């Protein structure tokens, strides 16, 4: 199985691509959308890790 075809890899790539965007070239609305998308992807990443044994606060205020 191709490791690039796993949910964890796709989440990592999506987060990396969002983090690589040049913020100074975006509108305020685009920056807000990217922040929201990044937060949601990080929450999904926390929820899909099978080795997480300690409880996490996925509703943190940022």
Legacy VTK file of the C-alpha trace (Angstrom):
# vtk DataFile Version 3.0
C-alpha trace
ASCII
DATASET POLYDATA
POINTS 62 float
0.000 0.000 0.000
1.267 3.433 -0.921
1.961 5.415 2.299
0.787 8.576 0.523
-2.666 7.020 0.344
-3.334 7.125 4.088
-5.485 9.612 6.010
-2.559 10.658 8.213
-0.395 11.507 5.233
-3.169 13.484 3.557
-3.784 15.450 6.781
-0.078 16.193 7.091
0.117 17.384 3.470
-2.956 19.593 3.840
-1.567 21.194 7.006
1.839 21.678 5.396
0.351 23.348 2.356
-1.785 25.681 4.469
1.225 26.612 6.598
3.314 27.327 3.482
0.938 29.971 2.121
2.275 33.512 2.129
0.054 35.343 4.612
1.004 38.810 3.477
-0.422 38.148 0.013
-3.855 37.119 1.314
-6.930 39.085 2.244
-8.143 39.156 5.837
-11.026 36.845 4.906
-8.615 34.336 3.327
-6.366 34.422 6.404
-9.362 33.698 8.607
-10.434 30.790 6.381
-6.931 29.331 6.509
-6.807 29.639 10.297
-10.174 27.887 10.557
-9.139 25.134 8.145
-5.861 24.607 9.984
-7.623 24.352 13.361
-10.139 21.858 11.985
-7.429 19.720 10.394
-5.462 19.715 13.651
-8.571 18.586 15.550
-9.170 15.776 13.067
-5.528 14.783 13.330
-5.798 14.560 17.132
-8.979 12.514 16.887
-7.607 10.052 14.335
-4.383 9.180 16.145
-4.851 5.621 17.394
-2.014 5.857 19.922
-3.430 8.793 21.920
-4.244 7.490 25.390
-4.514 10.714 27.360
-7.593 12.895 26.979
-7.204 16.001 24.877
-9.025 19.293 24.813
-10.070 19.509 21.171
-12.164 22.599 21.811
-9.308 24.859 22.776
-9.720 28.568 22.318
-7.238 30.051 19.882
LINES 1 63
62 0 1 2 3 4 5 6 7 8 9 10 11 12 13 14 15 16 17 18 19 20 21 22 23 24 25 26 27 28 29 30 31 32 33 34 35 36 37 38 39 40 41 42 43 44 45 46 47 48 49 50 51 52 53 54 55 56 57 58 59 60 61
